[in-house]
Amino acid sequence: MGKSKYFKNKEDFVKVMTPLFDKLKTDPTVGPAVAKEKIIVRFEYNDPDASVTINAKDKPADPKEFLTYAWDVKTPEPDVIMSNSADYCLRFWQGKENPVLSITLGKLKAKGNVAKALGMLPAIKPAYKMFPEILKQSGRKDLVV
């Protein structure tokens, strides 16, 4: 694998992505739509190596949340695992990557219930507009693609 075009290291990547996941878990539009899918997705990233598990199947303890996420955990067992580069992740969450085409081209690898994961795409579409704003607010305008 190559070196990231956008991230210095894992800590940088996690610091950039965490505000997005924090927003999504409580967002009144995205949160309920994703939770309705009742799915657990693990994203495994490389360059730098990291993973995040998004749990939209189990009800969160906090009533203000619709889903939970955790970095670098092996439980709960995911319904689907999506593997791609951290750079792909940055572009994806800004709506710049097509996951169906990416699977075909091998830029995105998927194991498990891929159809269910792809069915979640309409639910997360509002995040494509949120993420560039989150990047700007956190002083990372340089990452808006």
Buried (B, 14 or more C-beta within 10 A) or exposed (E): EEEBEBBEEBEBBBEBBBBBBEBBBBBEEBBEBBBEBEBBBBBBBBBBEBBBBBBBBEEBEEEEBBBBBBBEEEEBEBBBBBBBBBBBBBBBBBBEBBBEEBBEEEBBEBEBBBEBBBEBEEBBEBBEEBBBEBBEEBEBEEBEB
